[in-house]
Every structure is written in structure tokens, then in C-alpha cells.
Amino acid sequence: MPKTKAARAAPATSERLSLTIEELAQRTGFSVRNIRAYQTSRMLPKPKLRGRLGLYDEHHIARLELIRDMRGHGFGLEAIGQILNRAGDVSWQEISLMTRSLTQGFFTVEEPVVRPLSSLGAKWGRQATAQLRSRARKVGLYRDLPKEPGQPEEIEILSPSLDRIGEQLALLGIPMSTVLDLEESLVKHSRAIARVYVNLLFLRLWRAHGGSGGKGGSHPSRELKTIFEQLRPLAISSLSAAFPVILQQEFDIAFKRAVKRAR
């Protein structure tokens, strides 16, 4: 993730900006590597060529700021690419407002952290083999980053909190394969619960509020934000209330089975 914050607004000048990729990187706080990666995945328009020199303008700055916004609100690069490629002529301000409304206040998304790839299995004393990397990617909580020439390979950890829990489980002697199984199961079932709320509650409430057209001329993204704010305490509280009860029930069942087998 970029570490510096760029100015939101494009410069108020009559002349169009003409920045090299290095100047664009310095201006926005994104690395040259990431800018090129965004171009390759078509999230960022190609620069205008002057001879062999690619030049970027305020529209590229705005697009990078939008990508920063969406990353900050928890959208993955694949999802961002799909949204931007389908958005057509929708302005970046409208997309930013919509994505912010969908996420802001409904849940807190952790800031991903970047660590050396070698750290992936270090807490278990294992090397980050190709098989381990593939397994981690499948879990959905880790993402490979493009390798910078001459630099060690890095991995992006999307949930530092879950990664810290993995470290604690490693200290308890839980094998890495078991922890990855647990993380994969957590992602799978959390996604299923999230879809229940989105499909059964959010979409029905939205339709009951008038659907995408909004009421009284209100912007649809504001309708979405209102509905999410109504669902937020219900979604989080219901999950927090149900899980300890179910966990205790499952523990009791497993304990009784173990005692019965021991007799």
C-alpha cells in the first residue's frame, strides 16, 4: 500500500499536466512498480506518448486517488479492476462516493501490511515454498506482490489481526497446515454469512426503500449508506452473540464424545 497521501484535487492550472511515471509516483505516493501494474491490469489509462516518453496528467492522478480510496475501504485489486472497467464514463467522484457509502461505518477494514515472503512460514520454522504460497493465496488473506528487481519477494497480509492469531496458535504447537485450514474455513463461512445479510436483508431493505432510484431525488449511494448504517449493529451483534453459544455447544458435544470413547 502507498505510504504517502497525495493532494485530492487536480492542480487548478490552465495547462494540462505532463508528468513522467517517476514524477507521477512522487506526486501520488505510489511506487513506479504499482503504477505499471495498474496499467497492465487496465485500472489506469495508458499514458500519452511524446515520442517514446509516456506522459501522465491530472486524470491519472485522480484515478490513482480513486484506487487508493477503494483499497482503503477494503476492495481487492481484482474487484477494483472489475468496477473501473465496467464504470465507463462514470466520474471517479461518483465511484468513490458509492464505494465509501458501501463500506464506511459498516465495518472496519484493517490496513494490510507488507512483509517479506520468507516470513510466511517463519513462525513454524518453514521456508516459503511454492506449495505454501499457493496454499496461502487460496485462503484469500494473503496476496503476492510484484517482485522488484534486486529486492526480496514480498507478500501482502490482508488481515494482520488474523496473522497475529496464527502466530499465537504456532506458539501453542498448532501445525501450519491446521492454521491455514482454519483461516480458509473462517473466510468461507464469513463470506457465506455476509452474503446472507446482503441478499436477505440489505437488498430487501433497499428495495423496500425504493430501490436504486432513491426517494425524493436523493442520491442512491446515500440510500445505500442509510441502509448499511441500519444493518451494521444488527449484523455485528448477531454474529457476536451467536458464535460464543455455538462454540460452547460444539465444545460440549466434542467433550462428551471424547469421554464416551475413553470409557
N, C-alpha and C positions, 0 to 999 in steps of 0.2 A: 504494500500500500504506500502511496506517496506520503511523505512526512511533512511537507510544507503546504501552506494554504495560499492559493493564488487569488488575485482580485476577481470578484464575481463579474463585474461589468466590463464590457469591452471598452477600450480607450475611446474617449469622445473626441476623435480627430476626424478631419475630413478625408485624410489619406488612409487607404487600406493598409493594414499591417502586412509586412512581408518578413517572416521570421524563418530562419533555418531551423532544422529539427533540434539542434543544440540550444538555440535561443528559445524555442518553444518549451523545451524541457526545463530550462532555467526559469522561464516565466511562470510555468504552471506547477512546478514541483514534481512532475512525473519524470521517470527516467527515460532516456532515449530508447532503451530496450522495450519498455512498456508501450511507448508511443508507436513503435514499429509493430509490436504485437497487435495493438488495437487496429492499426491499418490493415494488417494481414487478415484479421477476422472481420473486417468491414465495419467495425464500430466507429472508426474515424475516417472521414473522407480523405482521399488521396490529396497530396499537396499539388499546387500548381507548379508546373515546370518552367524554369527560366534557363534554357539550355539544358544542362544536366542537373541543375540545382533545384531541389524541391523546396517550395516556399509555403508557409502556413500563415493564416490570417486569424481575425477575431472569431470566425466561425469555428475554427479548430479549437481555439481556447474555450469557447462556450461548450463545445461537445465534450472536451476533456473534463470540464467542470461538472457537466451532467453525469458523466461516468463516475466521477468522484462522489457525487451525491448518491447515486444509485448503489455504489459499493458500500457507502456509509450506512445505507438503510438495509443492508443485508442481501442485496441481489448479487448472484454469482455472475461471472463473466458470460457464461452461455446464455443466461436469461436476459442480461443486458443486451447482448448482441441480437437476440430474437426481437426484443422490444424495439430497439432502434431500427432494425432492418424493416420492421413492419409499420413503423410510425409514419413513414412517408414524409409529408410536408408539415406534420405537427411540430410546433415550435418546441425547442428544448425546455422553455419555461413551463409549458403545459405538461410535458412528460415529467419534469421534476416535481411539479405540484402534485400530480397524480401518484407518483411513487412515494412521495413523502406522506401523502394522505393515507396511503395503504399501509404504511409501516410505522410512522411516527406515533409514539404513545401507545401503540397496541402491544409491542413487545420491545425489549431492549436487545439489540444485536451487538454482540461483542466485537471489538476491533480485532481483526485477525492479526496474528503475529507471524513473522518470517524467521525461520531458524534453519541452520544447516541441515541438509538431508541426513547427514550422519547421526543427528540427534534422534531420528525417528525410532530407532531400536536401541539407543544407547542405555536407557534405563533398565533394559533387560540384558545388557551386555551383548547385543547382537548388531551385526552390520546391516545397513540399509540395502538389502539385495533387491534385484528387480522384482522378485516374487513378493517381497514385503511391500514395495512401493505400489505394486498393482493391488494388493490387498487393502492398503490404506486408502487408495483412491476409490476403491469400491465402497468403502464405508461412507464416503461422502463428506468427511470432516477434514480432509487434507487435500491440498492441491499442489501439483508440481509447478514450479516457476521456470521460465526460460533461462537456460544457463548462459551466464555472462562469460565471454572468453577470459580464461585465466583466473576465474573465480570459482570457489567451491559451489556445488549444486545446493539449491535451497528449496525448502518446502513451506507452503503457507498453511498455517494451522487455523482453521476457521472458528474453532471453539477452544480458546486457551483454558477455560474452566474445565471442560471435559478432559483435556490433555493433562491437566494437573491431577484430576481424579485418577487417570491412568497411571500417573507416577506413584500415587498413593497405593493403588492396587498392586503395582510392581513391588513396592516395599513389603506388601503383605504376602508376596510369593505367588501372586496370580500370574500364570503364563501370558505372554503377549498375545497368543492366538485367542485365548479366552477373552482378554480385554477387547480385542478387535471384534470378536463375535458380539460382545455386549454392546459396543458402540454401534455396530451395524444394526442390531436389534432395536436399540434406542431410536436411531434415525428412522427406521422402518415404521415403528409403531407411533412415534411422534408425528410423522408425516400423515399417517392414517387418521390420527386424532385431529390434526389440523384440517385435513380435508373434510372431516365430519362437520367441523364448525363452519368452514367456508361454504360447503354445499348445502347443509341442512339449515344453518342459522343465518349466516351472512347473506347469501343470495336470496333467501326467502324474505328476510327483513328489508333488503334493498328493493325487491320487487314491491313489497308492501308500502314502501316509501315513494313509489312512483318510478322505480327502475332508473335507467341511465339518463332519463330526460330531466331529472331533478324536479323540484317543486318551486313554483313561484319564480321561475327563472334562475334558481340557484345553480351554481356550478356543480356538475355531477361529482367531481372529486370531493367537494365539501360534504355532499350527501354520504359518500363513502366513509369519510373521516368520522362523521357523526355516528354512523352505524358501528364502525370499528370501536369507537370510544364506548358505546353501549355494551358491546360484547366483551371488551377487554377484561373487566373484573370477573365476568361470568366464566370466561374460558380459563383464565389462570386459576381462579379459586376452585372451580370444579375439578381441575386436574390435580391441584394441590390437596384437595380434600379426599379425592378417590384413591390416589396412589398409596398413601400410608395404610389405608384399610385393606386394599387388595394385597399389598406386600405382606402385611401381617397374616392375612388368610393363607397366602401361599406358603409362608414360613411354617405356619401351624400344620398345614397338610403335609409338607415335606418332613417335618419333625416327627409326626405321627407315623408316617411310612417308615422312617429310619428306625424308630423304636420297635415297630412291629417286626421288621426284618431281623432286628438284633435278638429277638426272643427265641 
